[in-house]
Amino acid sequence: MEISIGITPGPDAVRRAQLAEDLGYRRAWLYDSAALYEDIWINIANILNATSNLDVGTAVLVPNLRHVMTTASAIATIERMAPGRLMCGFGTGFTARMVLGKKALSWSSTRRYIETLHALLQGEVAEIDGSKIQMIHRPSLTAQRPINVPLLLSAMGPKGLDITAEMIANGTCTGLIGVAPLDGAWGHQVLMVSGSVLDDGELASSSRAKAAIGPWYVVGYHGFWEAFPEGVATMPGGAEWLADVESARPEGERHLTVHEGHVTEVVGRDLTVLDLAAEETLAGVGWTGPASSIHEKLAHASNAGVKEILYTPAGPDVDREMRAFAKAALA
C-alpha cells in the first residue's frame, strides 16, 4: 500500500513536499482550481526540482480549464524533466467549476477529453472541433512519443464509475481516484481520505482537531448549497449560514463566498456551523481517530484492492497532520 499526501499549490507547496519526502510519503498529489490555488504545473515542476524520491500527481485536473493540447504539452514537459514521476488524475470538476459559477462537466465530454489526450500522448492524430491535431514537437523540444504517463479518473457515482471501468478496460485510463474502497478491476485504485489523527485521549471536538477537520466538514454545506440552496436551512446552523451567504454578495456572485477557504481553512459563516457539530459527527469525518484506527482502515482498503492512500490534511497546522498521519500509517 502506497501512502501519499495532498498538497495545495501555493507558497508552502515545495516546503511541504520536502517534508513529505522526509516522512516517507510516496507521492504528492496537487489540487487544481485556478480561482483558489496557484498554478498546478509550475508548482509540480518546482517540487520535482526540489525533491528526488517523491513522485507527483494531479488530483484532479478539470478538462475545461485547459485545451487538451496544452495539457498534453504540460505532461510532456514534466515527463522530459522527471521521467516516470508523474501521474495525472482528471475529474468532471466540483469546486474548480463551481467557483467559476458553472456546474460539473458531463461525463461524455470528460471521456472525450481523456481519450483525445491519450491519443496525443501516443503520438497519434486526434480531432478537436472538426480539426486534426497532433503533437508535432521535434525530438529536441520535448519527450518522445509515446508518453505513457498514467491517466486516472476521479469518479464516485454509477455513471462515472461505469465510464471509468470501460476506459480502464480499453487502455485509455489506468486507474480510479475515489472516496470509498471499491472491489473490482480498478487498476491503480487511489483512495482519497481526509480527517485527523487524534492524540491519546483527544476528542474530535477538541479545538485542535476541530480546526483540522473543519475544512472538510463544511464542504458538506458548500455542496448542499450548490445542489439545493434552500435546503441548507435544514442543517445545523444552516439558516444563519444561508442568511450570511445571501447578505455577503448579490445573487450571481454568492458562489464566490460559499467556496472561500475550500478544504484549506474555515472562515466566517463556516466557523458558526462547525461550532455546532457534535462529537460523533466530527469523528465521522474521513479517517479521524486515534493512530491505532489507521491500521484497521488501511487493512480494509487494501483488502478491497486499493493501491494507494491519498491523505488530504487541512487546517492551520498541516505539518502536524502530515507528521501524525505518516507516523500512524507508515510505522
GUMI-723395 format. One record per atom (N, C-alpha, C): residue in three letters; x negated, y negated, z negated. Coordinates in pm, whole numbers, plus 50000, padded with zeros to 5 digits. Layout:
BEGIN
alaXYZ/...
***
This chain:
BEGIN
met499165012050000/met500005000050000/met499124987550000/glu499334978950098/glu498594966450103/glu499344955750024/ile498604947549951/ile499194936849871/ile498724923549929/ser499674915549976/ser499344902850040/ser500074891349973/ile499764879250017/ile500254867149949/ile500824857350050/gly501884850350012/gly502434839650094/gly501834826350054/ile501404818650151/ile500744805850125/ile501424794850206/thr501664783650142/thr502244772050209/thr501174764550287/pro501344762250417/pro500374754150491/pro500324739950435/gly499184736050386/gly499074722850325/gly497704720750264/pro497534710350184/pro496224706750130/pro495574717650045/asp496384726449982/asp495824736949896/asp495664750349966/ala495984750850094/ala496024763850162/ala494674770950163/val493624764050199/val492304770450208/val491834775050070/arg491994766349970/arg491554770049835/arg492324782249785/arg493614782649809/arg494404794049763/arg494064806649842/ala493744805149968/ala493314816750046/ala491994822249993/gln491094813549956/gln489824817949898/gln490064825049765/leu490994819849684/leu491344826549559/leu491954840149589/ala492824840849688/ala493444853549725/ala492394863749766/glu491404859349841/glu490314868449882/glu489564873449759/asp489274864549666/asp488564868449544/asp489374878249460/leu490694876749461/leu491564885249380/leu491854898749445/gly491494900249572/gly491674912949639/gly492914914349724/tyr493594903249751/tyr494754903849840/tyr494294907549982/arg495154914650053/arg494804919650186/arg494944908950294/arg496004900950282/arg496334891450389/arg497024879250331/ala496804867750392/ala497544855550358/ala498544852850469/trp499824853150433/trp500894850150528/trp501284835450510/leu501284827750617/leu501624813550610/leu503024811050664/tyr503724802050599/tyr505084798450639/tyr505024788750758/asp506154787450827/asp506204778650943/asp507504770650942/ser507424758250899/ser508574749250902/ser508034735150911/ala508074729651033/ala507364717151062/ala507854705250979/ala509114705350938/ala509644694050860/ala509294695050712/leu508744706650672/leu508444708950530/leu506954710550502/tyr506244716750595/tyr504844720350571/tyr503954715150683/glu502644715850660/glu501694712150765/glu501684722550876/asp500944719650980/asp500874728551095/asp500274742051058/ile500964752551096/ile500534765951056/ile499234770251124/trp499064767051252/trp497894771951325/trp496604765251280/ile496664752351253/ile495464745451202/ile495064751351068/asn496034753850981/asn495724759550850/asn495204773750861/ile495764781650953/ile495254795250974/ile493794794851019/ala493484786151114/ala492104785051162/ala491164781051048/asn491584771550966/asn490754767250854/asn490534778550754/ile491584786350728/ile491464797650635/ile490494808050690/leu490614811250817/leu489714821250876/leu488264816750871/asn488024803850889/asn486664798650882/asn486124798550740/ala487014798550640/ala486594797450501/ala486574810850428/thr486994821650495/thr487034834850433/thr486404845050528/ser486124856850475/ser485554867250561/ser486284880550550/asn486964883050436/asn487624895950415/asn489144894650401/leu489674882850429/leu491094880450417/leu491704878850556/asp492654887450590/asp493354885850717/asp494484875850702/val495134872350812/val496184862050808/val497414866850885/gly498544860450855/gly499774863550925/gly500694851550928/thr501684851951014/thr502684841351021/thr504004846950970/ala504614840250873/ala505844845550812/ala506814834050784/val507564830450884/val507534835651020/val507614824051119/leu507104826551242/leu507254816951350/leu508684817151401/val509184805551440/val510554804451493/val510454800351640/pro510974808451733/pro510744806151876/pro511004792151926/asn512074785651881/asn512414772751942/asn511414761651907/leu510574763951809/leu509634753351768/leu508484751651867/arg508204761751948/arg507094761152042/arg507424768652170/his507024763152283/his507144770252409/his506364783452397/val506864793852459/val506254806952445/val504804807052493/met504464799052594/met503084798352640/met502204791652536/thr502734781852466/thr501974775352359/thr501644785452249/thr502624793752214/thr502384804052112/thr501384814252161/ala501494818452286/ala500544828152342/ala499124822552338/ser498964809952372/ser497644803752371/ser497094802552229/ala497984799352133/ala497544798551993/ala497074812151944/ile497834822551974/ile497444836151934/ile496104839951998/ala495944836752124/ala494684839852194/ala493524832552129/thr493744820252088/thr492674812352024/thr492234818851895/ile493204822851811/ile492864829151683/ile492194842651706/glu492664850151804/glu492054863151833/glu490624861451883/arg490364850751957/arg488994847952001/arg488114843951882/met488684836051789/met487924831551673/met487654842851574/ala488664851251550/ala488584861451445/ala489294874051492/pro488664881751579/pro489314893551637/pro489844903151530/gly491104907251547/gly491694917351460/gly492184912451326/arg492144899351300/arg492524894451167/arg493904887951162/leu494634888251273/leu495924881451279/leu497084891151302/met498184888951227/met499484894851255/met500464883451272/cys501474885251357/cys502454874551380/cys503864879551355/gly504514873551255/gly505914876251229/gly506764865351293/phe507944869151341/phe508884859851404/phe510274861951344/gly511074851251347/gly512444852251300/gly513354842851375/thr514644843751345/thr515634835251412/thr515694821351350/gly515054819551235/gly514994806351174/gly516074803951071/phe515694802750943/phe516644798550839/phe516384783850813/thr515514781150719/thr515264767150685/thr514554759650798/ala513674766450871/ala512934759650978/ala513854753251079/arg515044759051100/arg516014752951190/arg517044744651114/met517464749450999/met518494742350925/met518044728650878/val516744727250847/val516244714150807/val516194704650926/leu516354710151046/leu516484701951167/leu517944700051206/gly518844704651120/gly520274703151147/gly520824713251245/lys520124724751261/lys520544734951357/lys520764748351286/lys521624756451345/lys521824769951295/lys520734779151347/ala520674791151289/ala519674800951333/ala519864804251481/leu518764808051546/leu518824812151686/leu519604825151702/ser520094827551820/ser520734840451848/ser519664851251855/trp520064863451827/trp519114874451837/trp518734877151983/ser519624874452075/ser519304876752216/ser518184867352263/ser518244854552221/ser517184845152260/ser515884848252189/thr515984852552065/thr514764856251990/thr514104868352055/arg514904878252090/arg514344890052155/arg513674886452287/arg514334878252366/arg513794874252496/arg512434867252478/tyr512314858852376/tyr511074851652348/tyr509954861552314/ile510234871052226/ile509194880652184/ile508784889452301/glu509744893852381/glu509404902252497/glu508574894552599/thr508904881752618/thr508104873552709/thr506714871352654/leu506614868452524/leu505314866552461/leu504464879152473/his505064890652448/his504324903252459/his503794905052600/ala504614902052700/ala504174903252840/ala503004893952869/leu503084881652822/leu501994872052846/leu500694876952782/leu500774881852659/leu499574886452589/leu498974898852656/gln499794906352728/gln499294917852802/gln498664913752935/gly498794900752968/gly498224895953093/gly499184896553209/glu500454899453181/glu501444901053287/glu502064887653328/val502734887853440/val503524876553486/val504904877453420/ala505354866453361/ala506674866053299/ala507484854853362/glu508734853853323/glu509604843553380/glu510264835453270/ile510214822153281/ile510864812953189/ile511624802553271/asp512904801153240/asp513734791053307/asp513614791853460/gly513554804053510/gly513514806053654/gly512154804653719/ser511124801853639/ser509764800153693/ser508844811253643/lys507924815453728/lys506954825553692/lys505794819153615/ile505394825553504/ile504274820553425/ile503344832053389/gln502094828553360/gln501084838553324/gln499934831453255/met499274838353164/met498064832953105/met496944834453208/ile496544823353268/ile495524823953374/ile494194818053326/his494004817953191/his492734813253135/his491564821153196/arg490524814353233/arg489314820853280/arg488624828053163/pro487814838253191/pro487184845953084/pro486394837452985/ser485884826153030/ser485084817752941/ser485934809052849/leu487264809252865/leu488114799552796/leu488954805152683/thr489124818352674/thr489814824052557/thr489644839152559/ala490294845752463/ala490184860352452/ala490744867052578/gln490124877852616/gln490564885152734/gln491884892552707/arg492734893152808/arg493924901052800/arg493614915452840/pro494334925452781/pro495444923952688/pro495004919752549/ile495854912252483/ile495654908052344/ile496684915452261/asn496234924652179/asn497144933752108/asn497344929751962/val497564917051938/val497914912351804/val499284918051767/pro499424924251649/pro500724929751609/pro501794918951600/leu502964921651659/leu504114912751655/leu505204919351572/leu505654912651467/leu506664918051377/leu507904909151380/leu509044914851347/leu510284907251340/leu510804906851197/ser511274895251155/ser511944893751026/ser513434895551049/ala513994906250994/ala515414909351015/ala516014914850887/met517294911450864/met517984916050743/met519354921950774/gly520114915650864/gly521444920450897/gly521394931850997/pro522534938551018/pro522574950351107/pro522164947451250/lys522584936151306/lys522244933151445/lys520744931251461/gly520144923251372/gly518714921051379/gly517924933751358/leu518394942351266/leu517694954851241/leu517804964251361/asp518964964551424/asp519114972951544/asp518164968451655/ile518084955351676/ile517204950051781/ile515734952751745/thr515394950951618/thr514014953751575/thr513654968351600/ala514564977451567/ala514314991751588/ala514104994651736/glu514924988451823/glu514774990551967/glu513434985452018/met513014973851966/met511764967852013/met510544975451959/ile510664981051840/ile509584989551790/ile509475001951878/ala510625007451915/ala510635019551997/ala510055017152136/asn510285005152193/asn509775002752329/asn508394996252330/gly507824993752212/gly506454989152203/gly506244974252208/thr507324966252214/thr507144951652216/thr507064945852076/cys507354953851975/cys507294949551835/cys506634960651756/thr505854957151655/thr505114967351582/thr505544968951437/gly506514960851392/gly506914962351253/gly508024953051212/leu508394954151086/leu509524946951028/leu509084939450903/ile509544927050890/ile509404919650765/ile510804918550705/gly511004923950585/gly512324924050524/gly512274920350378/val513454920250316/val513554916650174/val514054928350090/ala514214940150151/ala514594952250079/ala513934964150147/pro513454973950072/pro512834985650134/pro513844993350217/leu513444997450337/leu514335004750426/leu513695017850468/asp514455028550459/asp513995041350510/asp514085041150663/gly513185048150727/gly513255049050872/gly511945045650938/ala511965045951071/ala510765043551151/ala510635028651180/trp510085021251085/trp509975006651099/trp508565002051127/gly507695010951170/gly506325006951199/gly505655001451075/his504994990151090/his504344983550976/his505414975650901/gln506034981850801/gln507114975450726/gln506534966950613/val506814953850620/val506354944350519/val507554940350433/leu507394941450302/leu508454937750208/leu508094924450142/met508924914350166/met508694901150106/met509394900249972/val508644896949866/val509204896249732/val508794883149665/ser509694877849583/ser509384866049503/ser509334870149356/gly509514860649265/gly509534863849124/gly508254860049052/ser508204863548924/ser507054860248840/ser506764871748745/val505494874848727/val505074884848629/val505124878348491/leu505954883848402/leu506134877948270/leu505014882148175/asp504624873048088/asp503674876447983/asp504344885747882/asp503544892347798/asp504094901347697/asp505104893947610/gly506324899247602/gly507354893347520/gly508034881047577/glu507614876747696/glu508184864747755/glu509524867647822/leu510454858147813/leu511734859147879/leu511694852048014/ala512544856448105/ala512614849848234/ala513134835648223/ser513814832648113/ser514364819248090/ser513394809948017/ser512164814647993/ser511174805747932/ser510884794248028/ser510434783247976/ser510194771648061/ser509174774748170/arg508124782448138/arg507114785748238/arg507684794448347/ala508364805348306/ala508914814648404/ala509994807948488/lys510834800048425/lys511914793548498/lys511364784248606/ala510274777348576/ala509674768448676/ala509104776348793/ala508614788448767/ala508044796648873/ala509124803448956/ile510194807748890/ile511284814848956/ile512214805249029/gly512354793248972/gly513354783549017/gly513424780849166/pro512294778549235/pro512374775349378/pro513074786049460/trp512924798749422/trp513614809349496/trp515044811149448/tyr515314808349321/tyr516674809249270/tyr517594799249339/val517164786849351/val518034776549405/val518234777749556/val517434786049624/val517664788549766/val519074794049789/gly519594801049688/gly520954806149700/gly521974795049719/tyr521774783749651/tyr522654772249668/tyr522474766149807/his521234765449851/his520954759749983/his521644767950094/gly521494781150085/gly522094789750186/gly523604789450183/phe524184789350062/phe525634788850048/phe526164775750106/trp525454764850082/trp525884751850134/trp525904752150287/glu524914758350347/glu524864759050493/glu526044767150548/ala526424777850477/ala527474786650527/ala528874781650491/phe529014775850372/phe530344772250320/phe530174761350215/pro529974748850259/pro529654737950165/pro530634736750048/glu531934737550076/glu532904735849968/glu532804747049865/gly532364758649908/gly532264770049817/gly531214768549710/val530244759549731/val529194757449630/val529804753249497/ala530944746649501/ala531594741749380/ala532004753049287/thr532094765449338/thr532464776849254/thr531274782849181/met530074778449213/met528864783649150/met528554775849022/pro527784781448930/pro527454774248807/pro526804760748836/gly527424750048790/gly526904736648815/gly527084732048957/gly527804739949038/gly527904737049180/gly528654724349214/ala529664721149134/ala530434709049164/ala529564696649149/glu528764696349043/glu527864684949022/glu526764684749129/trp526274696549163/trp525224697649266/trp525754692249399/leu526964696449435/leu527554692249560/leu527814677249562/ala528294671949451/ala528554657549443/ala527264649549461/asp526174654749404/asp524894647849417/asp524414647949563/val524564659249630/val524194660249771/val524984650349855/glu526274649549829/glu527144641049911/glu526924626249884/ser526424623049764/ser526154608949734/ser524764604649777/ala523874614349799/ala522484611149830/ala522304605849973/arg523064611650067/arg522914607850207/arg524274608450276/pro524424601450387/pro525684602150462/pro525814615650531/glu527044619050566/glu527284631450641/glu526444631150768/gly525864642350801/gly524974643150917/gly523514642750877/glu523244638350753/glu521864638050702/glu521704646750577/arg522774652850530/arg522714659550400/arg521824671950400/his521644678150516/his520734689650523/his519304685550485/leu518964672950504/leu517634668050469/leu517444667750318/thr518524665550246/thr518474665650100/thr518494679750045/val519364688150101/val519564701650049/val518274709650047/his517444708350151/his516284717150164/his514974711050111/glu515064700250038/glu513864694549975/glu513224704949882/gly511904706049888/gly511184715049797/gly511384729749825/his511854733249945/his512194747149977/his511074756849939/val511384766149852/val510524776849799/val509154772149750/thr509064759549714/thr507814754649657/thr508024748349519/glu509034739749507/glu509294733349378/glu510774730049366/val511194728049243/val512594724849215/val512684709949187/val513604703349257/val513714688749243/val515164684749218/gly515344673349153/gly516644666849141/gly517774675849100/arg518794676549185/arg520024683949155/arg519764698749131/asp518704704249190/asp518394718349170/asp517984721249026/leu517354711648961/leu516984713348821/leu518214715348733/thr519284708448767/thr520514709348690/thr521104723348695/val521194729248815/val521774742648826/val520804753148772/leu519524750748783/leu518554760248728/leu518694761148577/asp518924749948511/asp519064749748365/asp520294757548318/leu521254759648407/leu522474767048371/leu522344782048397/ala521264786248460/ala521104800348495/ala520874808748370/ala521574819948362/ala521464828948247/ala520184837248257/glu519754842448142/glu518544850748137/glu518624862348235/glu519744869648236/glu519844881348323/glu519834877448471/thr520334865548502/thr520314860848641/thr518894857848685/leu518144850848601/leu516764847548634/leu515894860148640/ala516164869548551/ala515384882048550/ala515634890348676/gly516724887348747/gly517034894648869/gly516494888248995/val515744877148982/val515184870449098/val513884877549139/gly513914883849254/gly512714890449305/gly512184901049211/trp510874901749203/trp510214911449117/trp509834905148984/thr510734897948924/thr510474891848794/thr510524902648686/gly509514902848602/gly509474912748495/gly508064914148442/pro507884922548339/pro506534924848285/pro505654932148386/ala504374931748362/ala503424938048455/ala503734952748477/ser504204959548372/ser504484973948384/ser505574976848487/ser506474967448509/ser507564969748604/ser507094968848749/ile505974962148773/ile505504960348910/ile505114973648972/his504454982248895/his504034995248948/his505245003848984/glu506325003048905/glu507535010548936/glu508125005849069/lys508154992749089/lys508704987149212/lys507814990649332/leu506504990549311/leu505594994249419/leu505805008749461/ala505985017649364/ala506205031749395/ala507485033749473/his508535026749433/his509825027749504/his509675022749648/ala509005011449666/ala508815005949800/ala507995015349888/ser506935020849831/ser506075029849906/ser506835042349950/asn507665047649862/asn508455059549895/asn509445056950008/ala509855044350023/ala510775040650130/ala510065037850262/gly508725038050261/gly507985035850384/gly507375022050399/val507465013750295/val506865000350301/val505345001750305/lys504704994350396/lys503254994950411/lys502554983250343/glu503294972250324/glu502654960050273/glu503644951950192/ile503204946950078/ile503984937849995/ile503514923650022/leu504444914950055/leu504164900750074/leu504754893249955/tyr503904889749859/tyr504344882649740/tyr504334867549768/thr505434860849734/thr505594846649767/thr505724838349639/pro504614834849575/pro504674827249450/pro505134812949473/ala505674806949368/ala506164793249378/ala506004786349244/gly506424773749238/gly506384766249113/gly505134758049094/pro504964752348976/pro503874742848953/pro502504749148932/asp502434762348909/asp501154768748881/asp501024781348967/val500894779349096/val500804790549190/val499564799049162/asp498484792849121/asp497264800549091/asp497534810948982/arg498264806848879/arg498604816148770/arg499434827748823/glu500414824748910/glu501274835248966/glu500444844849051/met499514839549130/met498664847949213/met497814857249128/arg497234851749023/arg496374859748934/arg497174870648863/ala498334866948811/ala499144876548734/ala499644887848823/phe500074884648944/phe500584895049034/phe499454904249080/ala498314898449111/ala497164906649152/ala496754916149040/lys496734911248918/lys496354919648803/lys497344931048786/ala498644928148805/ala499664938448787/ala499704948248903/ala499544943349026/ala499724951649144/ala498454958849188/leu497304952849163/leu496044958249214/leu495224965449108/ala495714965348985/ala494964971848875/ala494904987048896/
***
